[in-house]
Amino acid sequence: LRALLESSAVYDLNWRGKLVLSGDDRVRWLNGMVTGNVRDLPLNRGTYAFVLNPQGRIQGDLYAFQRGEYLLVTTDLEQLPTLTAIFERYIIMDDVDVGDVTDKLASIGLAGPLAVETLAKAGMQVSALHPLEVADITWNDVGLSITRGDSEQNSSFEIWFHPDNATVVWDALVSSGAVPVGTEALEWRRILLGVPRFGVDIAERDLPQETAQDRALHYSKGCYVGQEIVERIHSRGNVHRQLTGFELPAPVERGTKVRVGDKDVGEITTSARVPLSGGERTLALGYLRREHAAPGTQVHLGETTAKVASLPFKK
């Protein structure tokens, strides 16, 4: 975790699935399937988006990248079967093909304030990339595609390549100072940043605006599945509950109810004891009714008292 927050860390990303969308109608069609603006993406740029059902409920999330002759879609591997089935169900008279390239395109992540320096030391020279911009380079006769994460405040990169080159890419990053980290450290960092995960913090019952992921929504791009509900909420100005941070004495089970007085006003979706340099803190993500969501508000989880915190968590 210290490497992720203070230097540079390298980690496996092969839990991310990848789809290639080809065919002449691919851009128009995907733009009508997701909440983000795919239609106006420049070459080698990406967007984060939700896939909704007609009732506006979230069915999954993804990143879509404009790669010229095709669109690349990345998502958690466990979401891939559901999203593929939804995509194929909505391809009717459209010239769109959906291909699973997960086994053909490996990926490694690099994150931390010294991530750019680590890439340079490894010889993977990229110019200053914008969030979700992709650079294609040749490195030691190996083809790499490097994309920057979508946070302006936290430096992270994904590196895509043929699976045969995984060891040489990994070893080069480690030799250049990146510290290998595992899923627990990545989960701690995710919580600190206040990033919800589909299937954990985002469920199929949830509405987009409840997740506080405004980066996933584009309000002037045109029609898409579930748009009517999203626009209705947008015009009214709010939802009844929202994703919120909590600080509490000890971790609790997912689904633990948050109470104010004798009323249930929210629930916890993720909690963990996070070992920070200033000492361990128990941090959680969850949902809370808006009228109780001001940072510093005290709430109850059974016999435990917790404090509402803004996201991302402050040091």
C-alpha positions as YAML, in Angstrom:
chain: A
units: angstrom
residues:
- id: 1
  name: LEU
  ca: [0.00, 0.00, 0.00]
- id: 2
  name: ARG
  ca: [2.85, 2.38, 0.78]
- id: 3
  name: ALA
  ca: [4.26, 1.78, -2.72]
- id: 4
  name: LEU
  ca: [0.87, 2.59, -4.26]
- id: 5
  name: LEU
  ca: [0.61, 5.81, -2.25]
- id: 6
  name: GLU
  ca: [4.22, 6.98, -2.07]
- id: 7
  name: SER
  ca: [6.34, 5.48, -4.87]
- id: 8
  name: SER
  ca: [5.33, 3.05, -7.62]
- id: 9
  name: ALA
  ca: [3.68, -0.36, -7.59]
- id: 10
  name: VAL
  ca: [3.15, -3.00, -10.26]
- id: 11
  name: TYR
  ca: [0.27, -5.47, -10.24]
- id: 12
  name: ASP
  ca: [-1.45, -8.10, -12.32]
- id: 13
  name: LEU
  ca: [-4.55, -6.97, -14.25]
- id: 14
  name: ASN
  ca: [-5.58, -10.23, -15.85]
- id: 15
  name: TRP
  ca: [-8.79, -10.14, -13.83]
- id: 16
  name: ARG
  ca: [-9.89, -7.57, -16.42]
- id: 17
  name: GLY
  ca: [-11.78, -8.94, -19.42]
- id: 18
  name: LYS
  ca: [-11.52, -7.42, -22.88]
- id: 19
  name: LEU
  ca: [-13.92, -7.26, -25.84]
- id: 20
  name: VAL
  ca: [-13.29, -5.99, -29.35]
- id: 21
  name: LEU
  ca: [-16.26, -4.44, -31.16]
- id: 22
  name: SER
  ca: [-15.91, -4.31, -34.92]
- id: 23
  name: GLY
  ca: [-18.23, -3.60, -37.85]
- id: 24
  name: ASP
  ca: [-19.34, -0.37, -39.50]
- id: 25
  name: ASP
  ca: [-22.06, 0.39, -36.92]
- id: 26
  name: ARG
  ca: [-19.89, -0.21, -33.82]
- id: 27
  name: VAL
  ca: [-19.59, 3.43, -32.68]
- id: 28
  name: ARG
  ca: [-23.23, 4.39, -33.21]
- id: 29
  name: TRP
  ca: [-24.41, 1.13, -31.65]
- id: 30
  name: LEU
  ca: [-22.22, 1.25, -28.51]
- id: 31
  name: ASN
  ca: [-23.05, 4.92, -28.02]
- id: 32
  name: GLY
  ca: [-26.68, 3.82, -27.75]
- id: 33
  name: MET
  ca: [-25.81, 1.11, -25.21]
- id: 34
  name: VAL
  ca: [-23.82, 2.99, -22.56]
- id: 35
  name: THR
  ca: [-24.06, 6.17, -20.50]
- id: 36
  name: GLY
  ca: [-20.74, 7.62, -21.72]
- id: 37
  name: ASN
  ca: [-20.07, 9.46, -24.96]
- id: 38
  name: VAL
  ca: [-18.49, 6.98, -27.38]
- id: 39
  name: ARG
  ca: [-19.57, 8.84, -30.50]
- id: 40
  name: ASP
  ca: [-17.21, 11.78, -30.00]
- id: 41
  name: LEU
  ca: [-14.16, 9.92, -28.69]
- id: 42
  name: PRO
  ca: [-10.95, 10.96, -30.48]
- id: 43
  name: LEU
  ca: [-8.64, 8.25, -31.73]
- id: 44
  name: ASN
  ca: [-6.91, 6.41, -28.87]
- id: 45
  name: ARG
  ca: [-9.05, 7.97, -26.16]
- id: 46
  name: GLY
  ca: [-11.43, 6.23, -23.76]
- id: 47
  name: THR
  ca: [-14.41, 6.81, -21.52]
- id: 48
  name: TYR
  ca: [-15.89, 5.17, -18.42]
- id: 49
  name: ALA
  ca: [-19.56, 4.24, -18.63]
- id: 50
  name: PHE
  ca: [-22.44, 2.20, -17.20]
- id: 51
  name: VAL
  ca: [-24.65, -0.26, -19.04]
- id: 52
  name: LEU
  ca: [-28.26, 0.19, -17.91]
- id: 53
  name: ASN
  ca: [-31.53, -1.66, -18.37]
- id: 54
  name: PRO
  ca: [-34.59, 0.23, -19.70]
- id: 55
  name: GLN
  ca: [-35.56, 1.07, -16.09]
- id: 56
  name: GLY
  ca: [-32.23, 2.89, -15.64]
- id: 57
  name: ARG
  ca: [-30.73, 0.31, -13.27]
- id: 58
  name: ILE
  ca: [-27.02, -0.47, -13.58]
- id: 59
  name: GLN
  ca: [-26.22, -3.81, -15.24]
- id: 60
  name: GLY
  ca: [-22.45, -3.34, -15.35]
- id: 61
  name: ASP
  ca: [-19.64, -0.86, -15.92]
- id: 62
  name: LEU
  ca: [-16.84, -0.66, -18.46]
- id: 63
  name: TYR
  ca: [-14.21, 1.40, -20.20]
- id: 64
  name: ALA
  ca: [-14.53, 1.90, -23.96]
- id: 65
  name: PHE
  ca: [-11.55, 2.98, -26.09]
- id: 66
  name: GLN
  ca: [-11.60, 4.29, -29.66]
- id: 67
  name: ARG
  ca: [-8.89, 2.29, -31.42]
- id: 68
  name: GLY
  ca: [-9.54, 3.24, -35.02]
- id: 69
  name: GLU
  ca: [-10.74, 0.11, -36.79]
- id: 70
  name: TYR
  ca: [-12.33, -1.24, -33.62]
- id: 71
  name: LEU
  ca: [-13.51, -0.32, -30.13]
- id: 72
  name: LEU
  ca: [-11.84, -1.96, -27.15]
- id: 73
  name: VAL
  ca: [-14.05, -2.57, -24.12]
- id: 74
  name: THR
  ca: [-12.52, -3.54, -20.76]
- id: 75
  name: THR
  ca: [-14.38, -4.63, -17.64]
- id: 76
  name: ASP
  ca: [-14.03, -6.98, -14.68]
- id: 77
  name: LEU
  ca: [-13.75, -10.56, -15.94]
- id: 78
  name: GLU
  ca: [-16.72, -11.65, -13.85]
- id: 79
  name: GLN
  ca: [-18.92, -9.12, -15.68]
- id: 80
  name: LEU
  ca: [-17.92, -10.32, -19.13]
- id: 81
  name: PRO
  ca: [-20.59, -13.04, -19.64]
- id: 82
  name: THR
  ca: [-23.44, -10.74, -18.60]
- id: 83
  name: LEU
  ca: [-22.29, -7.77, -20.68]
- id: 84
  name: THR
  ca: [-21.59, -9.97, -23.70]
- id: 85
  name: ALA
  ca: [-25.10, -11.44, -23.48]
- id: 86
  name: ILE
  ca: [-26.63, -7.94, -23.20]
- id: 87
  name: PHE
  ca: [-24.62, -6.72, -26.17]
- id: 88
  name: GLU
  ca: [-25.56, -9.67, -28.35]
- id: 89
  name: ARG
  ca: [-29.24, -9.32, -27.42]
- id: 90
  name: TYR
  ca: [-29.28, -5.70, -28.63]
- id: 91
  name: ILE
  ca: [-27.49, -6.37, -31.94]
- id: 92
  name: ILE
  ca: [-30.43, -6.72, -34.31]
- id: 93
  name: MET
  ca: [-29.85, -5.33, -37.80]
- id: 94
  name: ASP
  ca: [-26.58, -3.63, -36.81]
- id: 95
  name: ASP
  ca: [-23.22, -4.35, -38.42]
- id: 96
  name: VAL
  ca: [-21.46, -5.11, -35.12]
- id: 97
  name: ASP
  ca: [-19.35, -8.07, -34.09]
- id: 98
  name: VAL
  ca: [-18.38, -8.75, -30.46]
- id: 99
  name: GLY
  ca: [-15.16, -10.69, -29.93]
- id: 100
  name: ASP
  ca: [-13.61, -11.79, -26.62]
- id: 101
  name: VAL
  ca: [-9.85, -11.07, -26.75]
- id: 102
  name: THR
  ca: [-9.12, -11.56, -23.05]
- id: 103
  name: ASP
  ca: [-6.77, -14.47, -23.74]
- id: 104
  name: LYS
  ca: [-4.96, -12.55, -26.48]
- id: 105
  name: LEU
  ca: [-4.34, -9.26, -24.68]
- id: 106
  name: ALA
  ca: [-2.61, -9.40, -21.30]
- id: 107
  name: SER
  ca: [-2.39, -6.41, -18.99]
- id: 108
  name: ILE
  ca: [-0.28, -5.12, -16.11]
- id: 109
  name: GLY
  ca: [-1.02, -2.12, -13.93]
- id: 110
  name: LEU
  ca: [1.40, 0.49, -12.62]
- id: 111
  name: ALA
  ca: [0.41, 3.11, -10.06]
- id: 112
  name: GLY
  ca: [1.87, 5.61, -7.64]
- id: 113
  name: PRO
  ca: [3.35, 9.13, -7.68]
- id: 114
  name: LEU
  ca: [6.59, 7.78, -9.23]
- id: 115
  name: ALA
  ca: [4.85, 5.67, -11.90]
- id: 116
  name: VAL
  ca: [5.90, 7.98, -14.76]
- id: 117
  name: GLU
  ca: [9.51, 7.85, -13.62]
- id: 118
  name: THR
  ca: [9.34, 4.05, -13.44]
- id: 119
  name: LEU
  ca: [8.06, 3.84, -17.02]
- id: 120
  name: ALA
  ca: [10.85, 6.12, -18.21]
- id: 121
  name: LYS
  ca: [13.52, 4.16, -16.36]
- id: 122
  name: ALA
  ca: [12.22, 0.95, -17.96]
- id: 123
  name: GLY
  ca: [12.55, 2.57, -21.38]
- id: 124
  name: MET
  ca: [8.79, 2.73, -21.96]
- id: 125
  name: GLN
  ca: [8.80, 6.34, -23.08]
- id: 126
  name: VAL
  ca: [5.40, 7.97, -23.37]
- id: 127
  name: SER
  ca: [4.62, 11.64, -23.65]
- id: 128
  name: ALA
  ca: [2.33, 13.26, -21.08]
- id: 129
  name: LEU
  ca: [-0.84, 11.25, -21.51]
- id: 130
  name: HIS
  ca: [-4.28, 12.64, -20.77]
- id: 131
  name: PRO
  ca: [-6.58, 10.50, -18.62]
- id: 132
  name: LEU
  ca: [-7.74, 7.46, -20.66]
- id: 133
  name: GLU
  ca: [-5.44, 8.30, -23.56]
- id: 134
  name: VAL
  ca: [-3.61, 5.35, -25.19]
- id: 135
  name: ALA
  ca: [-0.06, 5.42, -26.59]
- id: 136
  name: ASP
  ca: [1.20, 2.59, -28.82]
- id: 137
  name: ILE
  ca: [4.94, 2.04, -28.63]
- id: 138
  name: THR
  ca: [7.55, -0.53, -29.58]
- id: 139
  name: TRP
  ca: [9.75, -1.46, -26.63]
- id: 140
  name: ASN
  ca: [12.64, -3.91, -27.08]
- id: 141
  name: ASP
  ca: [10.86, -5.25, -30.20]
- id: 142
  name: VAL
  ca: [7.71, -5.77, -28.12]
- id: 143
  name: GLY
  ca: [4.48, -3.96, -29.01]
- id: 144
  name: LEU
  ca: [2.94, -2.21, -26.02]
- id: 145
  name: SER
  ca: [-0.16, -0.09, -25.57]
- id: 146
  name: ILE
  ca: [-0.06, 2.15, -22.49]
- id: 147
  name: THR
  ca: [-3.10, 4.00, -21.20]
- id: 148
  name: ARG
  ca: [-3.33, 6.39, -18.30]
- id: 149
  name: GLY
  ca: [-6.00, 5.93, -15.63]
- id: 150
  name: ASP
  ca: [-8.94, 8.31, -15.45]
- id: 151
  name: SER
  ca: [-7.95, 10.13, -12.25]
- id: 152
  name: GLU
  ca: [-6.18, 13.47, -12.50]
- id: 153
  name: GLN
  ca: [-5.03, 13.23, -8.88]
- id: 154
  name: ASN
  ca: [-3.70, 9.65, -8.80]
- id: 155
  name: SER
  ca: [-1.14, 8.50, -11.34]
- id: 156
  name: SER
  ca: [-1.86, 5.03, -12.74]
- id: 157
  name: PHE
  ca: [-1.35, 3.20, -16.02]
- id: 158
  name: GLU
  ca: [-2.43, 0.02, -17.76]
- id: 159
  name: ILE
  ca: [-0.01, -1.71, -20.13]
- id: 160
  name: TRP
  ca: [-1.48, -4.06, -22.75]
- id: 161
  name: PHE
  ca: [0.56, -6.61, -24.70]
- id: 162
  name: HIS
  ca: [0.64, -10.16, -26.05]
- id: 163
  name: PRO
  ca: [0.55, -12.69, -23.18]
- id: 164
  name: ASP
  ca: [3.89, -14.20, -24.28]
- id: 165
  name: ASN
  ca: [5.59, -10.97, -23.17]
- id: 166
  name: ALA
  ca: [4.16, -10.82, -19.65]
- id: 167
  name: THR
  ca: [7.31, -11.91, -17.83]
- id: 168
  name: VAL
  ca: [9.69, -9.56, -19.64]
- id: 169
  name: VAL
  ca: [7.39, -6.55, -19.11]
- id: 170
  name: TRP
  ca: [6.85, -7.37, -15.43]
- id: 171
  name: ASP
  ca: [10.56, -7.92, -14.76]
- id: 172
  name: ALA
  ca: [11.49, -4.64, -16.46]
- id: 173
  name: LEU
  ca: [9.10, -2.65, -14.27]
- id: 174
  name: VAL
  ca: [10.29, -4.37, -11.08]
- id: 175
  name: SER
  ca: [13.93, -3.77, -12.08]
- id: 176
  name: SER
  ca: [13.04, -0.10, -12.55]
- id: 177
  name: GLY
  ca: [11.78, 0.28, -9.00]
- id: 178
  name: ALA
  ca: [8.14, -0.82, -9.05]
- id: 179
  name: VAL
  ca: [7.09, -2.85, -6.00]
- id: 180
  name: PRO
  ca: [4.88, -5.89, -6.74]
- id: 181
  name: VAL
  ca: [1.57, -5.64, -4.87]
- id: 182
  name: GLY
  ca: [-1.43, -7.93, -4.54]
- id: 183
  name: THR
  ca: [-5.19, -7.71, -4.38]
- id: 184
  name: GLU
  ca: [-5.37, -6.68, -0.71]
- id: 185
  name: ALA
  ca: [-3.27, -3.55, -1.25]
- id: 186
  name: LEU
  ca: [-5.28, -2.70, -4.37]
- id: 187
  name: GLU
  ca: [-8.50, -3.08, -2.41]
- id: 188
  name: TRP
  ca: [-7.21, -0.73, 0.31]
- id: 189
  name: ARG
  ca: [-6.28, 1.83, -2.33]
- id: 190
  name: ARG
  ca: [-9.70, 1.49, -3.99]
- id: 191
  name: ILE
  ca: [-11.42, 2.21, -0.69]
- id: 192
  name: LEU
  ca: [-9.16, 5.19, 0.05]
- id: 193
  name: LEU
  ca: [-10.01, 6.66, -3.35]
- id: 194
  name: GLY
  ca: [-13.72, 6.01, -2.83]
- id: 195
  name: VAL
  ca: [-14.10, 4.05, -6.07]
- id: 196
  name: PRO
  ca: [-17.12, 1.68, -6.03]
- id: 197
  name: ARG
  ca: [-16.85, -1.78, -7.57]
- id: 198
  name: PHE
  ca: [-19.69, -3.38, -9.48]
- id: 199
  name: GLY
  ca: [-20.97, -6.48, -7.70]
- id: 200
  name: VAL
  ca: [-19.73, -5.13, -4.36]
- id: 201
  name: ASP
  ca: [-20.63, -1.45, -4.01]
- id: 202
  name: ILE
  ca: [-22.79, -1.23, -7.12]
- id: 203
  name: ALA
  ca: [-25.70, -3.63, -7.56]
- id: 204
  name: GLU
  ca: [-28.24, -4.12, -10.33]
- id: 205
  name: ARG
  ca: [-30.84, -2.25, -8.27]
- id: 206
  name: ASP
  ca: [-28.75, 0.94, -8.17]
- id: 207
  name: LEU
  ca: [-29.29, 4.06, -10.23]
- id: 208
  name: PRO
  ca: [-26.28, 5.81, -11.81]
- id: 209
  name: GLN
  ca: [-26.51, 9.05, -9.84]
- id: 210
  name: GLU
  ca: [-26.60, 7.15, -6.55]
- id: 211
  name: THR
  ca: [-23.03, 5.94, -7.14]
- id: 212
  name: ALA
  ca: [-21.59, 9.50, -7.36]
- id: 213
  name: GLN
  ca: [-19.70, 8.48, -10.52]
- id: 214
  name: ASP
  ca: [-20.46, 11.57, -12.58]
- id: 215
  name: ARG
  ca: [-17.58, 10.66, -14.91]
- id: 216
  name: ALA
  ca: [-19.78, 7.85, -16.27]
- id: 217
  name: LEU
  ca: [-22.63, 10.13, -17.38]
- id: 218
  name: HIS
  ca: [-22.93, 12.34, -20.46]
- id: 219
  name: TYR
  ca: [-26.14, 14.35, -20.66]
- id: 220
  name: SER
  ca: [-26.02, 15.62, -24.25]
- id: 221
  name: LYS
  ca: [-24.77, 12.67, -26.29]
- id: 222
  name: GLY
  ca: [-28.13, 11.39, -27.51]
- id: 223
  name: CYS
  ca: [-30.33, 8.38, -26.81]
- id: 224
  name: TYR
  ca: [-29.20, 5.22, -25.03]
- id: 225
  name: VAL
  ca: [-30.81, 2.41, -23.06]
- id: 226
  name: GLY
  ca: [-32.08, 3.80, -19.73]
- id: 227
  name: GLN
  ca: [-31.54, 7.45, -20.71]
- id: 228
  name: GLU
  ca: [-35.08, 8.55, -19.84]
- id: 229
  name: ILE
  ca: [-34.62, 7.61, -16.18]
- id: 230
  name: VAL
  ca: [-31.16, 9.22, -15.97]
- id: 231
  name: GLU
  ca: [-32.48, 12.45, -17.48]
- id: 232
  name: ARG
  ca: [-35.50, 12.49, -15.19]
- id: 233
  name: ILE
  ca: [-33.26, 12.23, -12.12]
- id: 234
  name: HIS
  ca: [-30.91, 14.86, -13.56]
- id: 235
  name: SER
  ca: [-33.74, 17.32, -14.12]
- id: 236
  name: ARG
  ca: [-35.00, 16.85, -10.56]
- id: 237
  name: GLY
  ca: [-31.53, 17.53, -9.23]
- id: 238
  name: ASN
  ca: [-30.91, 14.65, -6.81]
- id: 239
  name: VAL
  ca: [-31.49, 11.09, -5.67]
- id: 240
  name: HIS
  ca: [-32.59, 9.99, -2.21]
- id: 241
  name: ARG
  ca: [-29.33, 8.24, -1.33]
- id: 242
  name: GLN
  ca: [-25.69, 8.41, -2.42]
- id: 243
  name: LEU
  ca: [-22.38, 6.61, -2.13]
- id: 244
  name: THR
  ca: [-20.65, 7.77, 1.04]
- id: 245
  name: GLY
  ca: [-17.51, 7.11, 3.08]
- id: 246
  name: PHE
  ca: [-17.55, 6.03, 6.71]
- id: 247
  name: GLU
  ca: [-14.92, 5.74, 9.43]
- id: 248
  name: LEU
  ca: [-15.69, 3.19, 12.13]
- id: 249
  name: PRO
  ca: [-13.98, 1.28, 14.96]
- id: 250
  name: ALA
  ca: [-13.81, -2.13, 13.23]
- id: 251
  name: PRO
  ca: [-14.84, -3.78, 9.93]
- id: 252
  name: VAL
  ca: [-18.44, -4.94, 9.59]
- id: 253
  name: GLU
  ca: [-20.20, -7.35, 7.27]
- id: 254
  name: ARG
  ca: [-21.37, -6.20, 3.87]
- id: 255
  name: GLY
  ca: [-25.01, -5.23, 4.09]
- id: 256
  name: THR
  ca: [-24.82, -3.96, 7.68]
- id: 257
  name: LYS
  ca: [-27.54, -1.35, 8.13]
- id: 258
  name: VAL
  ca: [-26.74, 2.24, 8.98]
- id: 259
  name: ARG
  ca: [-29.17, 3.79, 11.43]
- id: 260
  name: VAL
  ca: [-30.05, 7.23, 12.71]
- id: 261
  name: GLY
  ca: [-32.33, 7.04, 15.71]
- id: 262
  name: ASP
  ca: [-34.66, 4.12, 15.10]
- id: 263
  name: LYS
  ca: [-34.58, 4.34, 11.29]
- id: 264
  name: ASP
  ca: [-32.48, 2.50, 8.70]
- id: 265
  name: VAL
  ca: [-30.93, 5.21, 6.51]
- id: 266
  name: GLY
  ca: [-28.26, 3.29, 4.62]
- id: 267
  name: GLU
  ca: [-26.00, 0.27, 4.46]
- id: 268
  name: ILE
  ca: [-22.31, -0.65, 4.29]
- id: 269
  name: THR
  ca: [-21.01, -2.26, 1.10]
- id: 270
  name: THR
  ca: [-17.25, -2.49, 1.79]
- id: 271
  name: SER
  ca: [-15.15, -2.11, 4.91]
- id: 272
  name: ALA
  ca: [-11.52, -2.83, 5.76]
- id: 273
  name: ARG
  ca: [-8.82, -2.13, 8.31]
- id: 274
  name: VAL
  ca: [-6.35, -0.06, 6.30]
- id: 275
  name: PRO
  ca: [-2.71, 0.15, 7.52]
- id: 276
  name: LEU
  ca: [-1.67, 3.73, 6.87]
- id: 277
  name: SER
  ca: [1.63, 5.34, 7.84]
- id: 278
  name: GLY
  ca: [-0.10, 7.34, 10.57]
- id: 279
  name: GLY
  ca: [-1.74, 4.24, 12.02]
- id: 280
  name: GLU
  ca: [-4.49, 1.79, 11.11]
- id: 281
  name: ARG
  ca: [-7.94, 3.13, 10.28]
- id: 282
  name: THR
  ca: [-11.16, 1.25, 9.57]
- id: 283
  name: LEU
  ca: [-12.73, 2.76, 6.46]
- id: 284
  name: ALA
  ca: [-15.90, 1.81, 4.66]
- id: 285
  name: LEU
  ca: [-17.98, 2.59, 1.60]
- id: 286
  name: GLY
  ca: [-21.74, 2.43, 1.54]
- id: 287
  name: TYR
  ca: [-24.96, 4.26, 0.80]
- id: 288
  name: LEU
  ca: [-26.68, 6.83, 2.96]
- id: 289
  name: ARG
  ca: [-29.75, 9.00, 2.62]
- id: 290
  name: ARG
  ca: [-28.70, 12.45, 1.49]
- id: 291
  name: GLU
  ca: [-30.11, 14.27, 4.52]
- id: 292
  name: HIS
  ca: [-27.64, 12.41, 6.75]
- id: 293
  name: ALA
  ca: [-24.61, 12.45, 4.42]
- id: 294
  name: ALA
  ca: [-22.78, 15.57, 5.64]
- id: 295
  name: PRO
  ca: [-19.17, 14.71, 6.57]
- id: 296
  name: GLY
  ca: [-18.75, 14.39, 10.34]
- id: 297
  name: THR
  ca: [-22.31, 13.17, 10.95]
- id: 298
  name: GLN
  ca: [-22.47, 10.36, 13.50]
- id: 299
  name: VAL
  ca: [-24.49, 7.26, 12.60]
- id: 300
  name: HIS
  ca: [-24.95, 3.85, 14.19]
- id: 301
  name: LEU
  ca: [-24.18, 0.32, 13.00]
- id: 302
  name: GLY
  ca: [-25.85, -1.83, 15.63]
- id: 303
  name: GLU
  ca: [-24.08, -0.89, 18.89]
- id: 304
  name: THR
  ca: [-21.21, 0.77, 17.01]
- id: 305
  name: THR
  ca: [-20.95, 4.49, 16.26]
- id: 306
  name: ALA
  ca: [-19.47, 5.54, 12.91]
- id: 307
  name: LYS
  ca: [-18.65, 8.88, 11.36]
- id: 308
  name: VAL
  ca: [-19.59, 9.95, 7.84]
- id: 309
  name: ALA
  ca: [-16.59, 10.95, 5.71]
- id: 310
  name: SER
  ca: [-16.20, 12.63, 2.34]
- id: 311
  name: LEU
  ca: [-14.68, 10.72, -0.59]
- id: 312
  name: PRO
  ca: [-11.88, 10.24, -1.37]
- id: 313
  name: PHE
  ca: [-10.74, 9.78, 2.21]
- id: 314
  name: LYS
  ca: [-8.38, 12.46, 3.46]
- id: 315
  name: LYS
  ca: [-4.93, 11.54, 4.74]
...
